Each structure stands twice: as structure tokens, then as C-alpha cells.
Amino acid sequence: MQVRMLAQTLRLASVEVKPGPPAIITVTFDPKAAIPEGGIRKIMDRYQRRFRLRSALSFEVQMPQPDWASVFPELTAALQTLAVCDTKKPIPSA
């Protein structure tokens, strides 16, 4: 539920998780959404070689952990990083 709330706050078009080693998280922004550039930079710095910009509205992050229990906290942390850097919107509480 927290992922859904963060996705709505950030106006994401989709969040996809492809399982398997490595698990791949793909985040796509809505074309009308304000993209938090500072948050994208922080995610780039955090994940470095595992980060890939797919388009102006989409990026993916490779997670070495293949299982959902390990990927979920990383996904939540990445979305929270974007939400914190998006100063126009409040961060939803858990």
C-alpha cells in the first residue's frame, strides 16, 4: 500500500518489478508530472552502475536480490527519495 501511495503522490504512470536475478525495477513518470531532478540524482548516486535512464520519463534500477521481500524495501526507499526531493508535495505517512 505504501508503494501505491508514493506512486500516486509522485504521479507515476507505472512501477514494474521484473523478477529474477537481478530483479529490475522500472519507474515511469506521467507525462504531466513534475520530475524531481534532485531525487533522480540521489538515486543515480546511490545505485550508480545499477541505474539506467530509459527515457526522459523512465528509469530502471537493477537489484541483486531476486526475491520480493528484499526488493520491496529498496523500492520503497527509492520512491521515498524521490518524494523527499519533490518539494511541492507532502510525503504520505505509512
C-alpha positions as CSV (number, residue, x, y, z in Angstrom):
1,M,0.0,0.0,0.0
2,Q,2.9,2.4,0.8
3,V,4.3,1.9,-2.7
4,R,0.9,2.8,-4.2
5,M,0.6,5.9,-2.1
6,L,4.1,7.1,-3.0
7,A,3.4,6.4,-6.7
8,Q,0.2,8.5,-6.6
9,T,2.0,11.3,-4.8
10,L,4.8,11.3,-7.4
11,R,2.3,11.0,-10.3
12,L,3.9,7.9,-11.6
13,A,2.4,6.2,-14.7
14,S,3.8,2.8,-13.6
15,V,6.1,0.9,-11.4
16,E,7.2,-2.5,-12.7
17,V,9.2,-5.2,-11.0
18,K,10.6,-7.9,-13.2
19,P,11.8,-10.9,-11.0
20,G,14.9,-12.9,-11.4
21,P,18.5,-12.4,-10.6
22,P,18.8,-9.5,-10.9
23,A,15.4,-8.1,-10.3
24,I,14.7,-5.0,-12.3
25,I,12.6,-2.1,-11.1
26,T,11.2,0.2,-13.8
27,V,9.7,3.6,-12.8
28,T,7.8,5.6,-15.4
29,F,6.5,9.1,-14.7
30,D,3.3,10.5,-16.1
31,P,4.0,13.0,-18.9
32,K,2.3,15.8,-16.9
33,A,4.3,15.0,-13.7
34,A,7.0,17.3,-12.4
35,I,10.1,15.1,-12.3
36,P,12.1,15.6,-9.1
37,E,15.6,16.1,-10.6
38,G,17.3,16.2,-7.2
39,G,15.7,12.8,-6.4
40,I,16.8,11.3,-9.6
41,R,20.4,12.4,-9.0
42,K,20.3,10.9,-5.5
43,I,19.1,7.6,-6.9
44,M,21.8,7.8,-9.6
45,D,24.4,8.3,-6.9
46,R,23.1,5.6,-4.7
47,Y,22.8,2.8,-7.3
48,Q,25.5,4.0,-9.7
49,R,26.1,1.2,-12.2
50,R,22.8,-0.5,-11.4
51,F,20.8,2.7,-12.6
52,R,19.8,3.1,-16.2
53,L,17.9,6.0,-17.7
54,R,15.4,4.5,-20.2
55,S,13.9,7.8,-21.4
56,A,13.1,11.3,-20.2
57,L,10.2,9.9,-18.2
58,S,11.5,6.4,-17.2
59,F,14.4,4.8,-15.4
60,E,15.3,1.3,-14.1
61,V,17.3,0.0,-11.3
62,Q,18.8,-3.5,-11.0
63,M,18.5,-5.2,-7.7
64,P,20.9,-8.0,-6.9
65,Q,18.3,-9.7,-4.7
66,P,15.8,-11.8,-6.7
67,D,13.1,-12.1,-4.1
68,W,10.2,-9.6,-3.5
69,A,10.9,-9.5,0.3
70,S,14.3,-7.9,-0.4
71,V,13.3,-5.8,-3.4
72,F,10.3,-4.2,-1.6
73,P,12.3,-2.1,1.0
74,E,14.7,-0.9,-1.8
75,L,11.7,0.1,-4.0
76,T,10.1,2.0,-1.1
77,A,13.4,3.7,-0.2
78,A,13.9,4.8,-3.8
79,L,10.3,6.2,-4.1
80,Q,10.7,8.0,-0.7
81,T,13.9,9.6,-2.0
82,L,12.0,10.9,-5.0
83,A,9.2,12.1,-2.8
84,V,11.5,13.9,-0.3
85,C,13.2,15.8,-3.2
86,D,9.8,16.8,-4.7
87,T,9.2,19.8,-2.5
88,K,5.8,20.6,-4.0
89,K,4.1,17.5,-2.5
90,P,3.8,16.2,1.1
91,I,5.2,12.7,1.8
92,P,2.4,10.3,2.6
93,S,2.7,8.6,6.0
94,A,2.7,4.8,6.4
